[in-house]
Each structure stands twice: as C-alpha cells, then as structure tokens.
C-alpha cells in the first residue's frame, strides 16, 4: 500500500500552492491524536497558516501544539451528549466563520459529523481524515456514511482498506486519497541503539535473556456494543486464548503486553481479561499498563502481535520500524503492514491460526532466521509508512482541494 500522492516526473518538483492557505484542523481530543503533529508541521513549512481547534483544557496534544507555537483554539462543541449540543454546534459554526479557513480538515468520525453539520452552506473546503475503519463496521454508521460522505470534498483514508470501503459506499476514487498515519522512522530506528541494548531492555523488563519474547502493544479499549459482539477490538482475548498452549509447547517463551485501559470502561475490561485468563498466575506473562518509552520493549522483542478485530495499521508500523516482524490479523489495514518476507497474516478471531503463526515465528527464532524478517519489516516501513511522507501527502491534498481540483 502506498499513499496516493501523484507520481512526479524525474527532475520535476511538486509545485507549491499559488498562495498561502488558512487551514483549520478540528479534532475531538486534546490528549490523544499526536499523529497530527507532523501533518500540521508540514502545512506550516509550506507557508500555510494553521489553527487547531480542539476541546478546552490541558492535554498532551494541546500542550505540545502550544509548545510548538501553533495557534490553538478551544472547540465550543462539547463532543458529548447533552442539552448543550445544539448551542455548541451553533457556536462552532460561528467560530469557523470567524476563522475563515480555506480548508477545514477534521480527524475522527465524531469530528466529521460535527464539522459537516457546522459548515453546511459555508464557503470552506472539507477534508475528512479517517484514522481507522472501525466505525464502518457498524451497519447503522455505514448507512449514514453512504449519504454523508458527499459533504466531504475529499476523504483521506488512513489505510487502503478504509478507501475501498468508502468506494463500496459510492465515493469515487478521485475523492479518496490514502495516507497512512505512519511512524517516525528516524525516532523508531533499531540501528541507533548500542550492541547491549537488547539485553539491557530485557533486564529492565524482567525478561529472561534467552527467552523467545512476543510483544503486544495496545490500549485495552472497552467493548463496543454495536460491533464485534460487544468485545474489545484489539484482540487481547484472542492472544490470551492462544498463549497457554504455546507456553506449554515452549516453556522458555514469554509474552509482554503493554497497554492499560482506555477510559474507566477500558480499565474494567482489562481487569476482567486478567481475571478470565488468570494472567496474574502465569509467570510467562508480563502486562505493563504504561511505559515512558515503548522502544525498549521492541528492542527486547522477537515478534510483535496485533490480533485486532478492527484496525488501521496499529502497532505493526512501530514494531516494523524497530526491526521486529509482526503477526497481524486480516482486519482492516493490518495486512497492508506486512508481506511474505516481513511477517504473517492470520484470520481475525482465530486463536488456533494465531498459535500456528507463533509456532512459525518460534521456529525461525530457533533457526536464527527471524532477524531477517525484522530487517525486511524495517525496510518496508521506511519505504511505505514514514509519517513525513504522509504529512506531505496530506498537505498536497489540502492544497489541491483548496484550488477546487477534484471538487464535487
């Protein structure tokens, strides 16, 4: 999968926008969503004026944007059900009229619904940026999006799977770009570490130095009532169901889970998983709620596992950038992150298939060939998933939309 920025003839450079643009970016979180940072930086580097509209208060995203001297504006829409929603929508519309952006880019489906409604009839181009296809798993939302995508001038899909699904809803190819959220391959780079980094990381994590180590990095999201039978979407339960048999066959194996619960409901779901699979009684499982830096976990790991029921590209891109091969499910955009040289794809919600893939990885670990897959994974991330490439593509799309090119 590649981003759909236009190929340029040799020796020709992309032509800059004819004038600086005013781009407003709307996102429903002030804490997550750090993946917008390289995108807004690329816009600013092109000479465009960028203002980010997000919920009021302190948060990792809002704090970092202000540290980088971006214009940050409190979003007047509450992004939660309540009697103030209509008034908040009207105030957001008034804010957008005051900002007078050439382009309004919005991330996450809740932001999309709000942005579309708030800007009906306003002279602004709309760019809907899709982080992942989870919401399209809902028949109700799919039915709504079959109509509502027409309010977007362009949809930038975070994976080819999301683009294909919007195509199935009737959105024509010229209005569907693909730009993975990607990974910073300069920050996630195994070659920057010293020769003893792996052993040091294992010692700090409490992992035996010679163990086969599988790692899964993912928050525990609460079960979604309307999709996937009310189960957590990251597939922790699939991996934990496969692990006891794998551990029985290979007592030297260890499983490292990294990620706490997202929201109090996610915390409760994580606690339920720990009890159901008796994690606390298994000395071969280490489950960390949070780490200050995930890269040592990848330095220590032999294989990454992403058994999600729904996903865009997930942790597989960070793992791959760190030279760790991945086992991924066939959900959403995950199969786009690996090829036959760099990892394995298994059917989603299939513990037996996941167990078989773990066996293949272990066999290559024993044979000393697993590191070759890790190198191929690193090469794939650098070529296709570097977030600086994505940032350029997103900026290209905003410039093209502002000129009316490809407009409905």
Secondary structure, 3 states (H helix, E strand, C coil): CCCCCCCCCCCCCCCCCCCCCEEEEEECCCCCCHHHHHHHHHHHHCCCEEEEEECCCCCHHHHHHHHCCCEEEECCCCCCCCCCHHHHHHHHHHHHHHHCCCEEEEECHHHHHHHHHHCCCCCCEEEEEECCCHHHHCHHHHHHHHHHHHHCCEEEECCHHHHHHHHHCCCCHHHEEECCCCECCCCCCHHHCCCCHHHHHHHHHCCCCCCEEEEEECCEECCCCCCHHHCCCCCHHHHHHHHHHHHHHCCCEEEEEECCEEHHHHHHHHHHHHHHCCHHHCCCEEEECCCCCCHHHHHHCCEEEECCCCCCCCCHHHHHHCCCEEEEECCCCHHHHCCCCCEEEECCCCHHHHHHHHHHHHHHHHHCCHHHHHHHHHHHHHHHCEHHHHHHHHHHHHHHHHCCCCCC
